[in-house]
Amino acid sequence: MSTIKIKQVKSRIGAPANQKRVLDALGLRKMNRVVEHEATPSILGMVEKVKHLVAIVK
């Protein structure tokens, strides 16, 4: 499978608890941190839930 790089671009302060848990599960705990994951349907679904807080980096 291909991999994607995910970067947190907005703060998690003020986000609902379920979105904070999604960020934690992705490994994003600080601003501007970049993590790399395989592009599985579950990871893509998690990114979709917090799409306003993260960006896909090429």
Residue pairs with C-beta under 8 A, 6 or more apart in sequence:
1 38
1 39
1 40
2 38
2 39
3 36
3 37
3 38
3 39
4 36
4 37
4 38
4 39
4 43
4 47
4 56
5 34
5 35
5 36
5 56
5 57
5 58
6 26
6 28
6 34
6 35
6 36
6 37
6 47
6 54
6 55
6 56
6 57
7 32
7 33
7 34
7 54
7 55
7 56
7 57
8 23
8 28
8 30
8 31
8 32
8 33
8 53
8 54
9 31
9 32
9 53
9 54
9 55
10 31
10 52
10 53
10 54
11 31
11 53
12 19
12 20
12 23
12 53
15 23
15 50
15 53
18 49
19 49
19 50
19 53
22 46
22 49
22 50
23 29
23 50
23 53
23 54
25 46
26 35
26 37
26 43
26 46
26 47
26 50
26 54
27 33
27 35
27 37
28 35
28 54
34 57
37 43
47 54
47 56
